[in-house]
Amino acid sequence: MTVPPYRPVQPGTEPGRLPAERTMSPMTRITLEPYFLHQDQLQSLLGEHRTESARARAARRSDPAAALPYVLATELAEALPALGVGELARCALEQDLRGGQIVGAELEFTFQRDRAHDAPGFKPVTFKAVLDAGEPLRITGTFNSARTASSSATGNLTGNRPAYLIGTVTNLSTQRIELRPVFIGIRSFADDDLAAGGPAPGLRVYPSDIGQFSGIDFASPLTVAEREAVLRTPEDTVKRAFAALIGESYVPKDWGGERSDLYTSRVFARGRQMSAAWLFKGPSYPRAMDVKALGKNGDQIDRLFTEPAELLVLQHCHQIKPSVVGMMDSYAHDSRRPRSYMIIDGADTGRILRSLGLLLITPVNPRLQNQETGIPQP
């Protein structure tokens, strides 16, 4: 199989030649927008120096009391990597959770006011969410809505809403984790060097963002026969096809202790060259992928994210369930080392293989063909 190498054209380079030096990754920082913030607990977490710095900045505002929650949230965002606040999903998958541990969780929460337990200065709100870490884990807790960052923030803490929560593990069992929140709000990754281009850490990259895949139509559907052909294509064939398309000459053999199936520094994502580690799943698991399909406790994801790569890629010959995507997203958003990630399911794998002429089609069962087209056959 011969695949023409991808040769990006960049300002200041000759057409068809790779740049002499690799583009440096953009400067990325975490930003936090607070809805709820427990100032006493947060100040204890930040320490005296950071707390005093935040108070001094808030004192220079026109309304210091109103500004303080937002200044503290900014201080917390800057301190997150140093504080070692791990992602709850990752800690659960690694079975590295204990009482008193501080974790972060970005989930779809259900918030509900508990007026039956109101007291002076205490307006409780309960929250719950479900985390799929191979087995469903219920996430629960309560906070005092009197401590919201502003009056308008209260409306963001009702009903079903995605949110980022930092809290202390107060109760832990095999099916339930109780958290005492320090912060609830929105987490974003801001790129301070937009001129550098490329994806920011913590961002999902799609196959259509990859320069080497630019000639592939990712909107075109696969036929039944093509989907079946993907399921028959050996994992090693897929790995070598992807490596050739990327322009990676060194394709390692599989072995039991590997952290990834392919490592390369030749991927171009949105015009920027990146290092990438790939995990391939082939016909040995010919069904929809869940977390259990990725080794004991999903440890193949954990091992993948130990690779020194900017982009972590998971490929499968079939559907990839949202629980797996969510786990990849949680690992990528880990404030201790945010990275980018990409999901390539069976449909996108088929489109890539089809573009290379590597889908071996066999006649389709007429009944399956009828189900796909809806056209009655004589």
N, C-alpha and C positions, 0 to 999 in steps of 0.2 A: 504494500500500500504506500503510495507516494502522496503526501499532502504538501501543497505549497506553503512555505513559512509565512507567518503573519509579520508584516513589516510596517510598523506605524510611521507615519510622516509627522514630524514635529517641527515647530519653528526653529530655524537654525541648524537643521540637520539635512543631509543630502537625501533625496528620495531613495527609499529602499534600504537605507542603512539604519541600524539600531543606534540610539544615542549612546555616546561613550560612557556616560555616567548615569546611574540609576536615579530617578527622581525621588527626592526625600519625601517621606510621608508627611501629610499636613499636620499642623499643630491643632490638636483637638482637646477641648475641655468639656467638662460636664457642667450643665446648668440645671438648677432646681427651682421650680416655681411652687411655693408652699400653699397648701390648702389648710392643713393642720400642722402645728408645730408646738411641741412641749418644750418651752424654753428652758426650764430647770434641768430636765434630762439632757437636752441638747448641749447646754453649757457645760455640764459634767462630761459629756462625750468629747467636746471640742477642747476642753482644758482652759486654764486661766488666760494664757496669752492670746489664743484665737478669740475667746469671748470678749476680752477687753478691746481687741482690735475692732471687732464688730460693733461694740457699744460706742466706740469713738467715732466710727463712720456714721452710725445712726444719729449720733448727737449733732452732726453737722447738717442733718436734714431739717426741713421746715416742721415736720411732725415726727420727732424721734421715736415715740412709742409706736406709731403706726408703721414706721420704717424698719424697726428692729427685727421683726420676723423675717422680712425679706433679706436684710443684710446678714442675719444669722444663716439663712438658707444658702446664700452665696458663699459664706465662710465654710459651711458644711460641704458644699459641692467641691470647693477647692481642696478640702481636707480628705475627701472620700478615699482616694488611692492610698494615702498614708495611713488612714484608720483601719484599713484591711477589712472593710465591710464586704463580705462575700454575698453572692446571689443565693437566695434560698433554694432555688431549683437545683443549683449545682451542689450545694451542701447536702441536700436531701439525696441526690443521686449518688454522691460519694459516701453517704451515711456518716457525715461529719457534722452532726447537729448535737447540741447540748443545751441544757438550761443556762440562761444568762448570756448566751451568745447573741451578738448583734448582727442582723442580716438585712438584706434588701430584697424586696420582691416586687416585680412588675407584673400585675395580674389583673383580671377582670373581677372587681370586687362588687359585692352587694352591700350597700350601706342602709341602715334603718335606725331611725330614732327610737330610743327605748324610754318613752315618757313615763312609764310606770315606775322607773327608778330615779326620776328627777329629784334633786336636792339643791339647796342653796349653793350656787356656784358650780353645780355639776349637772350637765345635760348630756347624758350618755348616748353614744351612737355605737351600735354593734356593726361588725363587718364580718363577711365570710367570703371565701373563694375556694376553688378547687385547683390543686396543683397535681398534674399527672407526671409522676417520676417513676414510671413503670407500674406503680400502683397509685390509685387516687389518694391524695392527702388533703384533708380539710384544713383550711387556714381560717382561724377565728380570732376575735379580739374585741375590745371595747376601748373607746377614747372619749374624752370630754369635749363636746363641740363648743364649749365656752372658750376653748383655746384655739379656735380657728384663726388663721392669719389675718382675715378681714371679714367683714359682714357678708361680702359677696361670695366668699369662699364656701360658705355653708351650702349653697346650692350645688356645688360640685361634689358634695359628700352625701348625696341621696341617690337611692336607686342603684342600678347597675352601671358602673363606670370603670374604665381602665385607669389605674393609678399606680404610682411607685410609692412603696411604703418601706421605711426603715424602722425596725423595731427590735425589741429584746425578746428572745424565746423565754416564755414564762411557764409553759406546760408542753410536754412532748410525749407522744405515744406513736405507735406504728401507723395510726390512721388519722391523727389530728395534731396540729401544731397551733399553739396559742401564742399570739404576739402582743406586746405592749408597745404601741407606736410612739416613736419620737418625731417622725416626719411622715406626712402623707401629701402627695402632690404630683407634679409632672417632672419627669427627668428627660433632658434632651442632651444631645451631643452636638456642640457648636464647633464649627470649623473656622479657626482664626486665620487660615491661609487659603482662602478660596482660589487663589491663583494657581495653587499646586494641583488642583483638580483631583479626580479619583474619589473613591468612596471614603467616608469618615469611619473610624472604628465604631462598632456597635450598629452598623447599618447593613441591612440585607442587600446583597448584590444578586441580580438576576442574570440568567444565562445570556440574555440579549444585551447586557452591559459589557460582555467580554469581547474584546477586539477580535480575537481569533475566531469567534462565532458570528461575526458580522454578516456573513453571507447566508445565514440560516434563517428560514422563515419559522419563527416560533409561534406564529398564529395559526399555522395550518394544522388541522387535526390528523390523527393517525387512524388508519383503517384497522379493522379487527385483525386482519392478517399481519399488519405491521406491529400491532401490540403483542401478538403472539410471537413474532420474530424477535422482539426485544427480550422476551422471557427465555428464548432459546440461545441468545448470544452469550458466550462464555464471558465471565468477569474479566479474564485476562485480555480478551479481544477488545472489550470496552476500554480498559485501562490503556492499552497500547494505542488505540485509535485516538483517545483524548490526548495522550502524550504527543502523538505525531501532529495533531491539529494545533496544539499549543506551541510546538517546536521544542519539546523536551526530549533529548536524546537518551537520557539515563533513566531507564525503567527498572526498578528493583524487582527481584523475585519476592513472592509472598513468604513470610515466616511468622511464627507464633508471637514473637515479642514486638512486632511492629507497632508504631504509634499511628502511622498513616500508610496508605498504599502507594502514594506518589507524592513527591515533594519537588517543587519547581520554583524558580524565580523568574519565569518567562511569561507569566500571565499579564495581560494588559486589561485593566478594568477602568472603563471610562477614560481611556487615554493615558492612564498611569501604570507603569510597570510595578508589579507586586509579587511578593513571595506567596505561595499557596501550598497547602497540604490537603490531600484528597483522600477520602474514604469511599471505597467502591463496594457495593453490595449487588451481587449478581443472581443467577438462577438458583443458587442454593437456598434462597429465601424468596420463592415466587409468589408473594402475596404482599398486601399492604404492610408497610413497615411501621411498627410501634416501638416504643422505647425498649421493650424486652428483646427485640430483634438485634439490639446493639450490644450483646454480651451481657454478662452478669451485672445487674444494676445499671445497665446502659453505659458500662465503663469504656466502650469504644469511643463515645463522644468525649469523655474525660481525657482519654489518651490522645485523641486528635488535637484537643486544645492545649496539650503540652508542647506541641510542635512550635518552633520559632518562626511562625508564618503570620502574615498580615491578613490572609484570607483563608478560611477553613471551609472546605467543600464536602458535602455529603451527596453521594449519587446512589440511586437505587433503580432496579429494573421495573418497579411497580409503583403504586401510589405511596407517598410518604405522609403519614398521618399528622394532623396539627400538633399532637402532643410532642412529636419529635422536632417539628419546626420550632415549637415553643421552647424546648430544651436547648436547641442550638442558639436561639435568640437570647436566652438567659445567660449562657456561657459567653456569648459575644458581648453582652452588656456588662460583664463583670467589671466593676470600677477599678479593680486592682490591675487589670490588663485588658481593656476593651479591644476587640478585633471586629473584622467584618466576616460575614458568612454567606454561603450560597447553597441552595437546594436544587438538585437536578433529579427530578423524578423520572419514572419510566417513559412518560410522554415526551419530555424534553430530550431524554436519552435517545429515544427513537428518532426524533427529528434530526439530531446530530448524526446518528449512524446512517440515516437515510441520505443525508447530504453527502456522505462519504461512500455511498453504494455498498454498505455493509449489512443491510437488512436482508436476510435470506427468506424470501416469501414462499410459503407453501400454500396449496389450495385451501380455502376457508370452507368450513362446514356451511352449507347453504342456509341452515336455520340461523346460525350466528350472523350471516350476512344479511338475512331478512330483518333480524333484530336491529342491526345497525342502520340500515337504510329505510326501514319501514315500508319497502316496496314489495307487494305480494309477488310470489313466484308461481309459475304454473306448476 
